[in-house]
Amino acid sequence: MSVVNLSESLMEARHITKIFSSGSIFRRRSVRAVDDVSLMIPKDETMIMTLAGESGSGKSTIARLLLGLEMLTSGEILYRDKNIHAMSKKEKFQYRKEIQAIFQDPYAAYNPFYTARHALSVPIKRFDLAATGQEEQQLIREALEAVHLPPEIAQKYPHELSGGERQRIIIARALIMRPRLIIADEPVSMIDTSLRAGVLNTILELKQKFGISFIYITHDLSTAYYLSDSILVLYRGSIVESGEIEAVLKNPMHPYLQQLIGSIPIPDPESRWPNRVAMRTEEITYRAEERRCKYYGRCPNAKDDCQKEVPPLVPVGRNHYVACGSVVPHTAK
């Protein structure tokens, strides 16, 4: 993948790796939850980047690493050219303000003994955003209106709110901070299907109105296509395909992404399943010390060479990269 000048980035992850170890000292097992992943959010461009993949692909671990909730095994994460683990206390405070998170379970973000207003007022007090109670109330009102909720909803308790309302309030809480980047980890997966489009449209509105970039984490390629500008497809902690959303999802090159797209049901009773290559069922345990294609055990195009090295990300078109030994690299003319 092309190298981007750091002066052009708001946030950049450079070859980040996270290895988790378990077991006793006599029988230690290590797993690469994130393996040599790089990504970049531009400084002067508002965008939505999707991290997509099945459960266990490393999406949420990457989110926790970017938020500073997990320590890296190797690599570095930079925000405004500064390593987030080398920031001063003041710089870290500003980082916490400008990088916000929306997590999968909206109910877990509330104290059930307090109203929704409490969840909204805590960050205002923590970051000293309002000098008076009236200013605090105004910030809460503006944030709720931005996510299409009436101000009086702040007086309700979490159990009195629908799943969609709870998630919108958490989005409003992030918005109060006037962030530069919001990391949204499966924000609609626990919401009724009928309400998901509304939340996704709200995210698009916030991007356009307030100039906020998003890292959107999901296993749902349909919502990724609707929402995103670019996508990183992950498999067992590694990027297997990346690029602009149109280029990647309309012309998938990696067998894993092809099979993910082929598994999406067609909402038409008269349609038939498309012809697609069957997925191999053999699963091979992949340990941290092994260096080969992780998809070898399931890939219909697997070759012997796939066990010998990790395929690098190579360009296969304009703003389109694939890590697969069976794909011919694109040569720019």
ABEGO torsion letter per residue (X at the ends): XBBBBAAABABBBBGBBBBBBBEBAABBBBBBABBGBBBBBBAABBBBBBBBEBBGAGAAAAAAAAAGABBBABEBBBBGGBBAAABBAAAAAAAAAABBBBBABAAAABBAABBAAAAAAAAAAAAGABABAAAAAAAAAAAAAAAGBBAAAAABBAAABBAAAAAAAAAAAAAAAGBABBBBBGAAAABBAAAAAAAAAAAAAAAAAAGBBBBBBBABAAAAAAABABBBBBBGGBBABBEBAAAAAABBABAAAAAAAAABBBBBAABBBBBBBBBBABBBBBBAABBBBAAAAABAABBAAAAABBBBBBBAEBGBBBBBAABBBBBBX
